[in-house]
Amino acid sequence: MDIAIRDRFTELWRKYFNNAELPLAFYYSKNIDHVEVSRDEVTRQSIDHRCLICNLRKVREGESRAFGKQHINCGGGRRYAGFVEEVGSDFNYSLSCGSKDIEGERYKRDPETVRLMMEDFPHIRKKDRWLVFKRWDKLTEEDEPEVAVFFAEPHILSGLFMLANYDFVGNAGVISPFSSGCGSIIFFPYLEKDKEKARSVLGMFDPSARACVKDNELTFATPYNRLVQLMDYMEESFLITNIWTHLQKRIK
């Protein structure tokens, strides 16, 4: 990546969003030199190691991580990351009302509703790649980020949401599809990255993933190329107005 872009965004982020947490970035790669492979193997069974969102804590603290299929313990996480294409035979039941052998999460009304949702569901195919996560300030010239992911509180989300709609013709520059936590930060924003009108994704509404984030946090994920566009608007948008200046004072 262009390091000048990395540093310019960091400068603008600190100017308009105080010292708020920098975003993460991810990309797919065959080469993971100088990136530590996640130590959280699928054999670990606690909630912290079962959910990919929990395993991003170290990345948020500045430790870059590479994930392969064997390092994501959740079947949905492996699918949303592009490592498998099919869901398990019990998926329709586990996402809905369950069965005699499975406790259902009850996020969908019944197995048929899940089946219909999954018909013609898109795929990303990355079986032979590593999924690499880095904090923004840890990106180097060798990295090719594809999506940026913000973990943010409401005032920050307000700024990101409005910025993502600044040049967007229409009122849907940000979407919030039904999804798991990892789907909202990996799968759906990745699908947007090559579109002519790329949208950003508001997420982390999945109750199963919320144990891995702070009480007042949601996520905002956007394709890297879209973030570069938005960066160019920051010094002419609402961020330079008194409205934002007053709200900015409330950002911790």
C-alpha positions as CSV (number, residue, x, y, z in Angstrom):
1,M,0.0,0.0,0.0
2,D,0.9,3.6,-0.3
3,I,2.3,4.5,3.1
4,A,1.5,8.2,2.5
5,I,-2.2,7.2,2.4
6,R,-1.8,5.3,5.7
7,D,-0.2,8.3,7.4
8,R,-2.6,10.8,5.9
9,F,-5.6,9.0,7.1
10,T,-4.1,8.6,10.5
11,E,-3.5,12.3,10.7
12,L,-7.1,13.1,9.6
13,W,-8.5,10.5,11.9
14,R,-6.8,12.0,14.9
15,K,-7.8,15.5,13.9
16,Y,-11.5,14.8,13.6
17,F,-12.0,11.7,15.8
18,N,-9.6,12.6,18.6
19,N,-7.5,9.6,19.6
20,A,-10.2,7.1,18.9
21,E,-9.1,3.5,18.1
22,L,-7.7,3.1,14.6
23,P,-9.4,0.7,12.3
24,L,-8.2,-2.8,11.4
25,A,-7.5,-3.8,7.9
26,F,-7.6,-7.3,6.3
27,Y,-6.6,-8.8,3.1
28,Y,-6.1,-12.3,1.6
29,S,-2.6,-13.5,0.8
30,K,-0.6,-16.6,0.0
31,N,2.4,-15.1,1.7
32,I,2.4,-14.4,5.4
33,D,6.0,-13.6,6.0
34,H,6.4,-11.5,9.1
35,V,2.8,-12.1,10.2
36,E,2.2,-14.4,13.2
37,V,-0.3,-17.2,12.6
38,S,-3.2,-17.2,15.0
39,R,-2.5,-19.5,17.9
40,D,-6.2,-20.2,18.5
41,E,-6.6,-23.6,16.9
42,V,-10.1,-25.1,16.3
43,T,-9.5,-27.5,19.2
44,R,-9.9,-24.7,21.7
45,Q,-13.5,-24.7,22.9
46,S,-14.1,-21.7,25.1
47,I,-16.2,-18.8,23.7
48,D,-13.1,-16.6,23.4
49,H,-11.6,-19.1,21.0
50,R,-14.7,-20.2,19.2
51,C,-15.5,-16.8,17.8
52,L,-13.2,-15.0,15.3
53,I,-14.3,-11.6,16.7
54,C,-12.9,-12.6,20.1
55,N,-9.6,-13.6,18.4
56,L,-9.3,-10.1,17.0
57,R,-8.6,-8.6,20.4
58,K,-4.9,-9.0,20.0
59,V,-5.0,-7.4,16.5
60,R,-6.8,-4.4,18.0
61,E,-3.9,-4.2,20.5
62,G,-1.4,-4.1,17.6
63,E,-0.5,-7.7,17.1
64,S,-1.0,-8.7,13.4
65,R,-2.5,-12.2,12.8
66,A,-3.0,-14.6,9.9
67,F,-6.0,-17.0,10.0
68,G,-6.4,-20.2,8.0
69,K,-9.3,-22.6,8.0
70,Q,-7.8,-24.5,10.9
71,H,-7.7,-21.3,13.0
72,I,-11.4,-20.5,12.9
73,N,-13.5,-22.7,15.2
74,C,-16.9,-21.6,14.0
75,G,-18.4,-23.1,10.9
76,G,-20.1,-19.9,10.0
77,G,-16.9,-18.0,10.5
78,R,-15.0,-20.4,8.1
79,R,-17.7,-19.9,5.5
80,Y,-17.9,-16.1,5.8
81,A,-14.1,-16.0,5.6
82,G,-14.2,-17.9,2.3
83,F,-12.5,-21.1,3.5
84,V,-15.6,-23.4,3.0
85,E,-18.5,-23.0,0.7
86,E,-21.2,-25.2,2.3
87,V,-22.8,-24.9,5.6
88,G,-23.3,-28.0,7.8
89,S,-26.4,-30.2,7.4
90,D,-27.7,-28.9,10.7
91,F,-27.2,-25.2,10.0
92,N,-30.9,-24.5,9.2
93,Y,-31.8,-25.9,12.6
94,S,-29.0,-24.3,14.6
95,L,-29.8,-20.9,13.3
96,S,-33.5,-21.3,14.0
97,C,-35.5,-23.4,16.4
98,G,-33.1,-26.3,16.9
99,S,-33.9,-30.0,16.9
100,K,-33.8,-32.9,19.3
101,D,-30.0,-32.9,19.0
102,I,-29.3,-29.2,18.6
103,E,-30.0,-26.2,20.7
104,G,-31.2,-23.5,18.2
105,E,-30.0,-19.9,18.4
106,R,-33.5,-18.8,17.3
107,Y,-32.2,-15.9,15.1
108,K,-34.6,-17.1,12.4
109,R,-38.2,-18.3,12.8
110,D,-37.8,-21.8,11.4
111,P,-35.5,-24.0,9.3
112,E,-37.4,-23.2,6.1
113,T,-36.8,-19.5,6.6
114,V,-33.1,-20.2,6.8
115,R,-33.2,-22.5,3.8
116,L,-34.9,-19.8,1.6
117,M,-32.3,-17.2,2.8
118,M,-29.4,-19.5,1.8
119,E,-30.7,-20.1,-1.7
120,D,-28.4,-18.5,-4.2
121,F,-26.4,-17.0,-1.3
122,P,-23.1,-15.7,-2.7
123,H,-19.7,-17.1,-2.0
124,I,-16.2,-15.9,-1.6
125,R,-13.6,-18.6,-2.4
126,K,-10.3,-18.3,-0.6
127,K,-9.4,-21.9,0.3
128,D,-5.8,-21.5,-0.7
129,R,-5.3,-18.1,1.0
130,W,-4.5,-16.7,4.5
131,L,-6.8,-14.1,6.0
132,V,-4.5,-11.4,7.4
133,F,-5.6,-8.8,9.9
134,K,-3.5,-5.8,10.9
135,R,-4.2,-2.6,12.8
136,W,-4.1,0.4,10.5
137,D,-0.8,1.7,11.9
138,K,0.9,-1.6,11.4
139,L,0.3,-1.8,7.6
140,T,3.4,-1.7,5.5
141,E,4.3,-1.1,1.8
142,E,4.0,-4.9,1.2
143,D,0.4,-5.1,2.4
144,E,-2.5,-4.8,0.1
145,P,-5.5,-4.0,2.4
146,E,-8.9,-4.8,0.9
147,V,-11.3,-3.8,3.8
148,A,-11.0,-1.5,6.8
149,V,-13.0,-2.3,10.0
150,F,-13.8,0.2,12.7
151,F,-14.9,-0.9,16.2
152,A,-16.6,2.3,17.4
153,E,-19.0,3.9,19.8
154,P,-22.1,5.8,18.6
155,H,-20.6,9.3,18.1
156,I,-17.8,7.9,15.9
157,L,-20.3,5.8,14.0
158,S,-22.3,8.9,13.4
159,G,-19.4,10.5,11.7
160,L,-18.5,7.5,9.7
161,F,-22.1,6.9,8.6
162,M,-22.6,10.5,7.4
163,L,-19.2,10.5,5.7
164,A,-20.0,7.3,3.8
165,N,-23.2,9.0,2.5
166,Y,-21.5,12.3,1.6
167,D,-21.0,11.6,-2.1
168,F,-23.4,8.7,-2.4
169,V,-26.3,9.4,-4.7
170,G,-29.3,8.0,-2.8
171,N,-29.7,7.2,0.9
172,A,-28.1,3.8,1.2
173,G,-24.4,4.4,1.3
174,V,-24.4,2.2,4.4
175,I,-26.1,-1.2,4.6
176,S,-26.8,-3.5,7.6
177,P,-27.6,-7.0,6.3
178,F,-28.6,-9.8,8.6
179,S,-25.3,-11.5,9.5
180,S,-23.0,-13.0,12.1
181,G,-20.4,-10.7,13.5
182,C,-17.7,-11.9,11.2
183,G,-20.0,-11.7,8.2
184,S,-20.6,-8.0,8.9
185,I,-16.9,-7.2,8.9
186,I,-15.5,-9.7,6.4
187,F,-18.0,-11.2,4.0
188,F,-20.4,-8.3,3.2
189,P,-17.9,-5.5,2.9
190,Y,-15.6,-7.8,0.8
191,L,-18.5,-8.3,-1.6
192,E,-18.8,-4.5,-2.0
193,K,-15.2,-3.8,-2.8
194,D,-15.4,-4.2,-6.6
195,K,-18.7,-2.5,-7.1
196,E,-19.0,0.8,-8.9
197,K,-21.0,2.2,-6.0
198,A,-19.4,0.4,-3.0
199,R,-21.3,0.6,0.2
200,S,-20.1,0.4,3.8
201,V,-21.5,-2.1,6.3
202,L,-22.8,-1.4,9.8
203,G,-22.7,-4.5,12.0
204,M,-21.9,-6.4,15.1
205,F,-25.6,-6.9,16.0
206,D,-25.1,-10.6,16.4
207,P,-25.8,-11.5,20.0
208,S,-23.4,-14.4,19.8
209,A,-20.5,-12.1,18.9
210,R,-21.3,-9.3,21.3
211,A,-19.5,-11.0,24.2
212,C,-16.3,-10.2,22.3
213,V,-16.8,-6.4,22.0
214,K,-17.4,-3.5,24.5
215,D,-20.9,-2.6,25.6
216,N,-21.2,0.5,23.5
217,E,-19.4,-0.8,20.3
218,L,-20.7,-1.7,16.9
219,T,-18.6,-2.0,13.7
220,F,-18.3,-0.1,10.5
221,A,-16.6,-1.9,7.7
222,T,-15.8,-0.4,4.3
223,P,-13.7,-1.5,1.3
224,Y,-10.2,0.0,1.4
225,N,-10.7,1.8,-2.0
226,R,-13.8,3.4,-0.6
227,L,-12.1,4.6,2.5
228,V,-9.5,6.3,0.3
229,Q,-12.3,8.1,-1.5
230,L,-13.9,9.2,1.8
231,M,-10.6,10.4,3.2
232,D,-10.4,12.9,0.4
233,Y,-13.8,14.4,1.5
234,M,-13.0,14.8,5.2
235,E,-11.6,18.3,4.9
236,E,-14.7,19.6,3.0
237,S,-17.5,17.7,4.7
238,F,-19.5,18.3,7.8
239,L,-16.4,17.4,9.8
240,I,-15.2,21.0,9.5
241,T,-18.5,22.5,10.8
242,N,-19.4,23.6,14.3
243,I,-22.0,20.8,14.4
244,W,-19.2,18.2,14.4
245,T,-16.9,20.2,16.6
246,H,-19.5,20.1,19.4
247,L,-20.1,16.4,18.9
248,Q,-16.4,15.7,18.7
249,K,-15.9,17.0,22.2
250,R,-18.0,14.0,23.4
251,I,-15.8,11.4,21.8
252,K,-13.8,9.8,24.5
